[in-house]
Amino acid sequence: MIDQNLLDAVKTYSENMTRPITFVLGSGEHDKRAELIDFLSKIAGTTDKNQFR
């Protein structure tokens, strides 16, 4: 689970970024994959400078 305070901190930090970041999830299966996808999606969703694919 991701805390709103963490999302706010990432958003604030991202405002000063000059280049975009792309999070790329490798193939594979594990018990926490769904949580990882949710986490990365939320982090990437804090700004248009972040992407998740």
CHARMM-style PDB file with segment names, atoms N, HN, CA, C and O in Angstrom:
ATOM      1  N   MET     1       0.830  -1.184   0.000  1.00  0.00      PROA
ATOM      2  CA  MET     1       0.000   0.000   0.000  1.00  0.00      PROA
ATOM      3  C   MET     1       0.876   1.250   0.000  1.00  0.00      PROA
ATOM      4  O   MET     1       1.995   1.251   0.515  1.00  0.00      PROA
ATOM      5  N   ILE     2       0.344   2.291  -0.581  1.00  0.00      PROA
ATOM      6  HN  ILE     2      -0.564   2.290  -0.999  1.00  0.00      PROA
ATOM      7  CA  ILE     2       1.105   3.537  -0.677  1.00  0.00      PROA
ATOM      8  C   ILE     2       0.377   4.643   0.090  1.00  0.00      PROA
ATOM      9  O   ILE     2      -0.840   4.801  -0.010  1.00  0.00      PROA
ATOM     10  N   ASP     3       1.125   5.366   0.821  1.00  0.00      PROA
ATOM     11  HN  ASP     3       2.114   5.238   0.902  1.00  0.00      PROA
ATOM     12  CA  ASP     3       0.621   6.422   1.690  1.00  0.00      PROA
ATOM     13  C   ASP     3       0.494   7.734   0.902  1.00  0.00      PROA
ATOM     14  O   ASP     3       1.333   8.020   0.047  1.00  0.00      PROA
ATOM     15  N   GLN     4      -0.531   8.520   1.176  1.00  0.00      PROA
ATOM     16  HN  GLN     4      -1.212   8.288   1.870  1.00  0.00      PROA
ATOM     17  CA  GLN     4      -0.737   9.794   0.482  1.00  0.00      PROA
ATOM     18  C   GLN     4       0.424  10.759   0.718  1.00  0.00      PROA
ATOM     19  O   GLN     4       0.762  11.550  -0.163  1.00  0.00      PROA
ATOM     20  N   ASN     5       1.033  10.697   1.895  1.00  0.00      PROA
ATOM     21  HN  ASN     5       0.759  10.054   2.610  1.00  0.00      PROA
ATOM     22  CA  ASN     5       2.189  11.559   2.174  1.00  0.00      PROA
ATOM     23  C   ASN     5       3.346  11.256   1.229  1.00  0.00      PROA
ATOM     24  O   ASN     5       4.043  12.167   0.783  1.00  0.00      PROA
ATOM     25  N   LEU     6       3.549   9.978   0.926  1.00  0.00      PROA
ATOM     26  HN  LEU     6       2.982   9.238   1.288  1.00  0.00      PROA
ATOM     27  CA  LEU     6       4.599   9.591  -0.010  1.00  0.00      PROA
ATOM     28  C   LEU     6       4.283  10.099  -1.413  1.00  0.00      PROA
ATOM     29  O   LEU     6       5.164  10.611  -2.104  1.00  0.00      PROA
ATOM     30  N   LEU     7       3.037   9.959  -1.832  1.00  0.00      PROA
ATOM     31  HN  LEU     7       2.321   9.543  -1.271  1.00  0.00      PROA
ATOM     32  CA  LEU     7       2.635  10.459  -3.151  1.00  0.00      PROA
ATOM     33  C   LEU     7       2.823  11.971  -3.243  1.00  0.00      PROA
ATOM     34  O   LEU     7       3.280  12.479  -4.267  1.00  0.00      PROA
ATOM     35  N   ASP     8       2.477  12.681  -2.191  1.00  0.00      PROA
ATOM     36  HN  ASP     8       2.105  12.268  -1.359  1.00  0.00      PROA
ATOM     37  CA  ASP     8       2.664  14.133  -2.172  1.00  0.00      PROA
ATOM     38  C   ASP     8       4.146  14.495  -2.256  1.00  0.00      PROA
ATOM     39  O   ASP     8       4.516  15.443  -2.948  1.00  0.00      PROA
ATOM     40  N   ALA     9       4.986  13.749  -1.560  1.00  0.00      PROA
ATOM     41  HN  ALA     9       4.685  12.979  -0.998  1.00  0.00      PROA
ATOM     42  CA  ALA     9       6.427  14.006  -1.596  1.00  0.00      PROA
ATOM     43  C   ALA     9       6.994  13.760  -2.991  1.00  0.00      PROA
ATOM     44  O   ALA     9       7.817  14.536  -3.476  1.00  0.00      PROA
ATOM     45  N   VAL    10       6.557  12.690  -3.632  1.00  0.00      PROA
ATOM     46  HN  VAL    10       5.888  12.059  -3.239  1.00  0.00      PROA
ATOM     47  CA  VAL    10       7.015  12.393  -4.995  1.00  0.00      PROA
ATOM     48  C   VAL    10       6.560  13.486  -5.953  1.00  0.00      PROA
ATOM     49  O   VAL    10       7.319  13.912  -6.824  1.00  0.00      PROA
ATOM     50  N   LYS    11       5.333  13.933  -5.792  1.00  0.00      PROA
ATOM     51  HN  LYS    11       4.717  13.587  -5.084  1.00  0.00      PROA
ATOM     52  CA  LYS    11       4.809  14.999  -6.651  1.00  0.00      PROA
ATOM     53  C   LYS    11       5.625  16.275  -6.479  1.00  0.00      PROA
ATOM     54  O   LYS    11       5.983  16.918  -7.466  1.00  0.00      PROA
ATOM     55  N   THR    12       5.921  16.645  -5.247  1.00  0.00      PROA
ATOM     56  HN  THR    12       5.630  16.124  -4.445  1.00  0.00      PROA
ATOM     57  CA  THR    12       6.720  17.840  -4.977  1.00  0.00      PROA
ATOM     58  C   THR    12       8.117  17.705  -5.576  1.00  0.00      PROA
ATOM     59  O   THR    12       8.621  18.636  -6.204  1.00  0.00      PROA
ATOM     60  N   TYR    13       8.731  16.560  -5.382  1.00  0.00      PROA
ATOM     61  HN  TYR    13       8.321  15.804  -4.871  1.00  0.00      PROA
ATOM     62  CA  TYR    13      10.065  16.316  -5.934  1.00  0.00      PROA
ATOM     63  C   TYR    13      10.034  16.377  -7.459  1.00  0.00      PROA
ATOM     64  O   TYR    13      10.938  16.943  -8.075  1.00  0.00      PROA
ATOM     65  N   SER    14       9.015  15.806  -8.063  1.00  0.00      PROA
ATOM     66  HN  SER    14       8.281  15.346  -7.563  1.00  0.00      PROA
ATOM     67  CA  SER    14       8.911  15.733  -9.518  1.00  0.00      PROA
ATOM     68  C   SER    14       8.767  17.100 -10.168  1.00  0.00      PROA
ATOM     69  O   SER    14       9.131  17.270 -11.332  1.00  0.00      PROA
ATOM     70  N   GLU    15       8.250  18.066  -9.444  1.00  0.00      PROA
ATOM     71  HN  GLU    15       7.954  17.928  -8.499  1.00  0.00      PROA
ATOM     72  CA  GLU    15       8.082  19.411  -9.997  1.00  0.00      PROA
ATOM     73  C   GLU    15       9.411  20.022 -10.427  1.00  0.00      PROA
ATOM     74  O   GLU    15       9.442  20.861 -11.327  1.00  0.00      PROA
ATOM     75  N   ASN    16      10.505  19.614  -9.797  1.00  0.00      PROA
ATOM     76  HN  ASN    16      10.480  18.932  -9.066  1.00  0.00      PROA
ATOM     77  CA  ASN    16      11.824  20.152 -10.120  1.00  0.00      PROA
ATOM     78  C   ASN    16      12.609  19.292 -11.112  1.00  0.00      PROA
ATOM     79  O   ASN    16      13.731  19.642 -11.477  1.00  0.00      PROA
ATOM     80  N   MET    17      12.041  18.195 -11.541  1.00  0.00      PROA
ATOM     81  HN  MET    17      11.129  17.912 -11.245  1.00  0.00      PROA
ATOM     82  CA  MET    17      12.731  17.326 -12.497  1.00  0.00      PROA
ATOM     83  C   MET    17      12.759  17.988 -13.870  1.00  0.00      PROA
ATOM     84  O   MET    17      11.796  18.637 -14.278  1.00  0.00      PROA
ATOM     85  N   THR    18      13.856  17.820 -14.564  1.00  0.00      PROA
ATOM     86  HN  THR    18      14.639  17.293 -14.232  1.00  0.00      PROA
ATOM     87  CA  THR    18      13.981  18.403 -15.898  1.00  0.00      PROA
ATOM     88  C   THR    18      13.799  17.373 -16.999  1.00  0.00      PROA
ATOM     89  O   THR    18      13.571  17.730 -18.155  1.00  0.00      PROA
ATOM     90  N   ARG    19      13.899  16.093 -16.648  1.00  0.00      PROA
ATOM     91  HN  ARG    19      14.084  15.802 -15.709  1.00  0.00      PROA
ATOM     92  CA  ARG    19      13.726  15.030 -17.636  1.00  0.00      PROA
ATOM     93  C   ARG    19      12.719  14.011 -17.109  1.00  0.00      PROA
ATOM     94  O   ARG    19      12.605  13.809 -15.901  1.00  0.00      PROA
ATOM     95  N   PRO    20      11.999  13.377 -18.014  1.00  0.00      PROA
ATOM     96  CA  PRO    20      11.014  12.385 -17.580  1.00  0.00      PROA
ATOM     97  C   PRO    20      11.675  11.093 -17.095  1.00  0.00      PROA
ATOM     98  O   PRO    20      12.822  10.793 -17.429  1.00  0.00      PROA
ATOM     99  N   ILE    21      10.928  10.354 -16.312  1.00  0.00      PROA
ATOM    100  HN  ILE    21       9.996  10.598 -16.042  1.00  0.00      PROA
ATOM    101  CA  ILE    21      11.353   9.044 -15.824  1.00  0.00      PROA
ATOM    102  C   ILE    21      10.319   8.024 -16.265  1.00  0.00      PROA
ATOM    103  O   ILE    21       9.116   8.261 -16.157  1.00  0.00      PROA
ATOM    104  N   THR    22      10.790   6.891 -16.763  1.00  0.00      PROA
ATOM    105  HN  THR    22      11.767   6.699 -16.851  1.00  0.00      PROA
ATOM    106  CA  THR    22       9.896   5.797 -17.132  1.00  0.00      PROA
ATOM    107  C   THR    22      10.217   4.595 -16.257  1.00  0.00      PROA
ATOM    108  O   THR    22      11.361   4.143 -16.201  1.00  0.00      PROA
ATOM    109  N   PHE    23       9.206   4.083 -15.580  1.00  0.00      PROA
ATOM    110  HN  PHE    23       8.276   4.449 -15.626  1.00  0.00      PROA
ATOM    111  CA  PHE    23       9.329   2.862 -14.796  1.00  0.00      PROA
ATOM    112  C   PHE    23       8.912   1.709 -15.696  1.00  0.00      PROA
ATOM    113  O   PHE    23       7.798   1.700 -16.219  1.00  0.00      PROA
ATOM    114  N   VAL    24       9.796   0.740 -15.877  1.00  0.00      PROA
ATOM    115  HN  VAL    24      10.701   0.748 -15.452  1.00  0.00      PROA
ATOM    116  CA  VAL    24       9.508  -0.401 -16.737  1.00  0.00      PROA
ATOM    117  C   VAL    24       9.526  -1.651 -15.865  1.00  0.00      PROA
ATOM    118  O   VAL    24      10.532  -1.965 -15.229  1.00  0.00      PROA
ATOM    119  N   LEU    25       8.415  -2.349 -15.846  1.00  0.00      PROA
ATOM    120  HN  LEU    25       7.598  -2.094 -16.363  1.00  0.00      PROA
ATOM    121  CA  LEU    25       8.303  -3.577 -15.063  1.00  0.00      PROA
ATOM    122  C   LEU    25       8.667  -4.757 -15.945  1.00  0.00      PROA
ATOM    123  O   LEU    25       8.056  -4.974 -16.992  1.00  0.00      PROA
ATOM    124  N   GLY    26       9.645  -5.502 -15.526  1.00  0.00      PROA
ATOM    125  HN  GLY    26      10.142  -5.326 -14.676  1.00  0.00      PROA
ATOM    126  CA  GLY    26      10.068  -6.676 -16.276  1.00  0.00      PROA
ATOM    127  C   GLY    26       9.041  -7.791 -16.192  1.00  0.00      PROA
ATOM    128  O   GLY    26       8.159  -7.793 -15.334  1.00  0.00      PROA
ATOM    129  N   SER    27       9.182  -8.726 -17.097  1.00  0.00      PROA
ATOM    130  HN  SER    27       9.899  -8.724 -17.794  1.00  0.00      PROA
ATOM    131  CA  SER    27       8.265  -9.866 -17.091  1.00  0.00      PROA
ATOM    132  C   SER    27       8.591 -10.765 -15.904  1.00  0.00      PROA
ATOM    133  O   SER    27       9.676 -10.698 -15.327  1.00  0.00      PROA
ATOM    134  N   GLY    28       7.650 -11.581 -15.569  1.00  0.00      PROA
ATOM    135  HN  GLY    28       6.769 -11.635 -16.039  1.00  0.00      PROA
ATOM    136  CA  GLY    28       7.831 -12.484 -14.448  1.00  0.00      PROA
ATOM    137  C   GLY    28       6.594 -12.502 -13.575  1.00  0.00      PROA
ATOM    138  O   GLY    28       5.732 -11.628 -13.673  1.00  0.00      PROA
ATOM    139  N   GLU    29       6.522 -13.475 -12.749  1.00  0.00      PROA
ATOM    140  HN  GLU    29       7.223 -14.184 -12.670  1.00  0.00      PROA
ATOM    141  CA  GLU    29       5.384 -13.623 -11.849  1.00  0.00      PROA
ATOM    142  C   GLU    29       5.895 -13.822 -10.427  1.00  0.00      PROA
ATOM    143  O   GLU    29       6.835 -14.580 -10.189  1.00  0.00      PROA
ATOM    144  N   HSD    30       5.268 -13.137  -9.504  1.00  0.00      PROA
ATOM    145  HN  HSD    30       4.505 -12.521  -9.698  1.00  0.00      PROA
ATOM    146  CA  HSD    30       5.542 -13.351  -8.087  1.00  0.00      PROA
ATOM    147  C   HSD    30       4.336 -12.888  -7.282  1.00  0.00      PROA
ATOM    148  O   HSD    30       3.450 -12.216  -7.810  1.00  0.00      PROA
ATOM    149  N   ASP    31       4.306 -13.244  -6.027  1.00  0.00      PROA
ATOM    150  HN  ASP    31       5.025 -13.790  -5.598  1.00  0.00      PROA
ATOM    151  CA  ASP    31       3.144 -12.997  -5.171  1.00  0.00      PROA
ATOM    152  C   ASP    31       2.786 -11.520  -5.031  1.00  0.00      PROA
ATOM    153  O   ASP    31       1.612 -11.193  -4.857  1.00  0.00      PROA
ATOM    154  N   LYS    32       3.739 -10.645  -5.099  1.00  0.00      PROA
ATOM    155  HN  LYS    32       4.693 -10.911  -5.240  1.00  0.00      PROA
ATOM    156  CA  LYS    32       3.515  -9.217  -4.864  1.00  0.00      PROA
ATOM    157  C   LYS    32       3.444  -8.404  -6.156  1.00  0.00      PROA
ATOM    158  O   LYS    32       3.471  -7.175  -6.102  1.00  0.00      PROA
ATOM    159  N   ARG    33       3.355  -9.049  -7.300  1.00  0.00      PROA
ATOM    160  HN  ARG    33       3.333 -10.048  -7.345  1.00  0.00      PROA
ATOM    161  CA  ARG    33       3.359  -8.344  -8.586  1.00  0.00      PROA
ATOM    162  C   ARG    33       2.211  -7.335  -8.690  1.00  0.00      PROA
ATOM    163  O   ARG    33       2.422  -6.210  -9.141  1.00  0.00      PROA
ATOM    164  N   ALA    34       1.024  -7.717  -8.285  1.00  0.00      PROA
ATOM    165  HN  ALA    34       0.852  -8.631  -7.918  1.00  0.00      PROA
ATOM    166  CA  ALA    34      -0.128  -6.811  -8.365  1.00  0.00      PROA
ATOM    167  C   ALA    34       0.102  -5.567  -7.502  1.00  0.00      PROA
ATOM    168  O   ALA    34      -0.248  -4.457  -7.903  1.00  0.00      PROA
ATOM    169  N   GLU    35       0.684  -5.754  -6.329  1.00  0.00      PROA
ATOM    170  HN  GLU    35       0.969  -6.655  -6.004  1.00  0.00      PROA
ATOM    171  CA  GLU    35       0.988  -4.611  -5.460  1.00  0.00      PROA
ATOM    172  C   GLU    35       2.046  -3.709  -6.094  1.00  0.00      PROA
ATOM    173  O   GLU    35       1.959  -2.484  -6.004  1.00  0.00      PROA
ATOM    174  N   LEU    36       3.038  -4.314  -6.729  1.00  0.00      PROA
ATOM    175  HN  LEU    36       3.109  -5.309  -6.802  1.00  0.00      PROA
ATOM    176  CA  LEU    36       4.087  -3.545  -7.391  1.00  0.00      PROA
ATOM    177  C   LEU    36       3.516  -2.729  -8.544  1.00  0.00      PROA
ATOM    178  O   LEU    36       3.879  -1.566  -8.719  1.00  0.00      PROA
ATOM    179  N   ILE    37       2.633  -3.322  -9.322  1.00  0.00      PROA
ATOM    180  HN  ILE    37       2.338  -4.266  -9.180  1.00  0.00      PROA
ATOM    181  CA  ILE    37       1.983  -2.610 -10.426  1.00  0.00      PROA
ATOM    182  C   ILE    37       1.182  -1.431  -9.887  1.00  0.00      PROA
ATOM    183  O   ILE    37       1.246  -0.331 -10.434  1.00  0.00      PROA
ATOM    184  N   ASP    38       0.439  -1.658  -8.831  1.00  0.00      PROA
ATOM    185  HN  ASP    38       0.387  -2.552  -8.387  1.00  0.00      PROA
ATOM    186  CA  ASP    38      -0.350  -0.585  -8.218  1.00  0.00      PROA
ATOM    187  C   ASP    38       0.562   0.536  -7.716  1.00  0.00      PROA
ATOM    188  O   ASP    38       0.289   1.714  -7.947  1.00  0.00      PROA
ATOM    189  N   PHE    39       1.637   0.168  -7.034  1.00  0.00      PROA
ATOM    190  HN  PHE    39       1.859  -0.789  -6.846  1.00  0.00      PROA
ATOM    191  CA  PHE    39       2.589   1.143  -6.497  1.00  0.00      PROA
ATOM    192  C   PHE    39       3.193   1.992  -7.611  1.00  0.00      PROA
ATOM    193  O   PHE    39       3.184   3.221  -7.531  1.00  0.00      PROA
ATOM    194  N   LEU    40       3.716   1.345  -8.644  1.00  0.00      PROA
ATOM    195  HN  LEU    40       3.724   0.347  -8.709  1.00  0.00      PROA
ATOM    196  CA  LEU    40       4.356   2.079  -9.740  1.00  0.00      PROA
ATOM    197  C   LEU    40       3.359   2.937 -10.510  1.00  0.00      PROA
ATOM    198  O   LEU    40       3.695   4.036 -10.949  1.00  0.00      PROA
ATOM    199  N   SER    41       2.148   2.446 -10.673  1.00  0.00      PROA
ATOM    200  HN  SER    41       1.875   1.553 -10.316  1.00  0.00      PROA
ATOM    201  CA  SER    41       1.109   3.226 -11.358  1.00  0.00      PROA
ATOM    202  C   SER    41       0.792   4.500 -10.588  1.00  0.00      PROA
ATOM    203  O   SER    41       0.643   5.571 -11.178  1.00  0.00      PROA
ATOM    204  N   LYS    42       0.691   4.382  -9.287  1.00  0.00      PROA
ATOM    205  HN  LYS    42       0.812   3.513  -8.808  1.00  0.00      PROA
ATOM    206  CA  LYS    42       0.386   5.559  -8.464  1.00  0.00      PROA
ATOM    207  C   LYS    42       1.545   6.546  -8.444  1.00  0.00      PROA
ATOM    208  O   LYS    42       1.323   7.755  -8.518  1.00  0.00      PROA
ATOM    209  N   ILE    43       2.764   6.057  -8.347  1.00  0.00      PROA
ATOM    210  HN  ILE    43       2.944   5.075  -8.287  1.00  0.00      PROA
ATOM    211  CA  ILE    43       3.932   6.938  -8.384  1.00  0.00      PROA
ATOM    212  C   ILE    43       4.001   7.655  -9.731  1.00  0.00      PROA
ATOM    213  O   ILE    43       4.209   8.867  -9.782  1.00  0.00      PROA
ATOM    214  N   ALA    44       3.828   6.916 -10.809  1.00  0.00      PROA
ATOM    215  HN  ALA    44       3.658   5.931 -10.768  1.00  0.00      PROA
ATOM    216  CA  ALA    44       3.882   7.511 -12.145  1.00  0.00      PROA
ATOM    217  C   ALA    44       2.745   8.499 -12.358  1.00  0.00      PROA
ATOM    218  O   ALA    44       2.893   9.457 -13.118  1.00  0.00      PROA
ATOM    219  N   GLY    45       1.624   8.283 -11.705  1.00  0.00      PROA
ATOM    220  HN  GLY    45       1.504   7.505 -11.088  1.00  0.00      PROA
ATOM    221  CA  GLY    45       0.467   9.148 -11.870  1.00  0.00      PROA
ATOM    222  C   GLY    45       0.554  10.485 -11.146  1.00  0.00      PROA
ATOM    223  O   GLY    45      -0.351  11.311 -11.267  1.00  0.00      PROA
ATOM    224  N   THR    46       1.622  10.709 -10.400  1.00  0.00      PROA
ATOM    225  HN  THR    46       2.357  10.038 -10.301  1.00  0.00      PROA
ATOM    226  CA  THR    46       1.738  11.964  -9.664  1.00  0.00      PROA
ATOM    227  C   THR    46       2.085  13.144 -10.561  1.00  0.00      PROA
ATOM    228  O   THR    46       1.845  14.293 -10.190  1.00  0.00      PROA
ATOM    229  N   THR    47       2.642  12.876 -11.731  1.00  0.00      PROA
ATOM    230  HN  THR    47       2.837  11.943 -12.033  1.00  0.00      PROA
ATOM    231  CA  THR    47       3.041  13.940 -12.659  1.00  0.00      PROA
ATOM    232  C   THR    47       3.152  13.378 -14.068  1.00  0.00      PROA
ATOM    233  O   THR    47       3.338  12.176 -14.256  1.00  0.00      PROA
ATOM    234  N   ASP    48       3.039  14.247 -15.040  1.00  0.00      PROA
ATOM    235  HN  ASP    48       2.889  15.223 -14.888  1.00  0.00      PROA
ATOM    236  CA  ASP    48       3.185  13.790 -16.424  1.00  0.00      PROA
ATOM    237  C   ASP    48       4.650  13.552 -16.789  1.00  0.00      PROA
ATOM    238  O   ASP    48       4.938  13.091 -17.893  1.00  0.00      PROA
ATOM    239  N   LYS    49       5.571  13.855 -15.889  1.00  0.00      PROA
ATOM    240  HN  LYS    49       5.337  14.229 -14.991  1.00  0.00      PROA
ATOM    241  CA  LYS    49       6.993  13.588 -16.120  1.00  0.00      PROA
ATOM    242  C   LYS    49       7.360  12.131 -15.834  1.00  0.00      PROA
ATOM    243  O   LYS    49       8.436  11.675 -16.219  1.00  0.00      PROA
ATOM    244  N   ASN    50       6.482  11.414 -15.170  1.00  0.00      PROA
ATOM    245  HN  ASN    50       5.607  11.785 -14.858  1.00  0.00      PROA
ATOM    246  CA  ASN    50       6.706  10.005 -14.853  1.00  0.00      PROA
ATOM    247  C   ASN    50       5.802   9.142 -15.710  1.00  0.00      PROA
ATOM    248  O   ASN    50       4.652   9.495 -15.970  1.00  0.00      PROA
ATOM    249  N   GLN    51       6.327   8.010 -16.147  1.00  0.00      PROA
ATOM    250  HN  GLN    51       7.261   7.723 -15.937  1.00  0.00      PROA
ATOM    251  CA  GLN    51       5.538   7.044 -16.911  1.00  0.00      PROA
ATOM    252  C   GLN    51       5.768   5.657 -16.334  1.00  0.00      PROA
ATOM    253  O   GLN    51       6.814   5.366 -15.754  1.00  0.00      PROA
ATOM    254  N   PHE    52       4.776   4.824 -16.507  1.00  0.00      PROA
ATOM    255  HN  PHE    52       3.926   5.061 -16.978  1.00  0.00      PROA
ATOM    256  CA  PHE    52       4.899   3.417 -16.125  1.00  0.00      PROA
ATOM    257  C   PHE    52       4.392   2.581 -17.274  1.00  0.00      PROA
ATOM    258  O   PHE    52       3.294   2.794 -17.787  1.00  0.00      PROA
ATOM    259  N   ARG    53       5.214   1.623 -17.669  1.00  0.00      PROA
ATOM    260  HN  ARG    53       6.106   1.450 -17.251  1.00  0.00      PROA
ATOM    261  CA  ARG    53       4.781   0.703 -18.724  1.00  0.00      PROA
ATOM    262  C   ARG    53       5.262  -0.687 -18.442  1.00  0.00      PROA
ATOM    263  OT1 ARG    53       4.995  -1.603 -19.221  1.00  0.00      PROA
TER     264      ARG     53
END
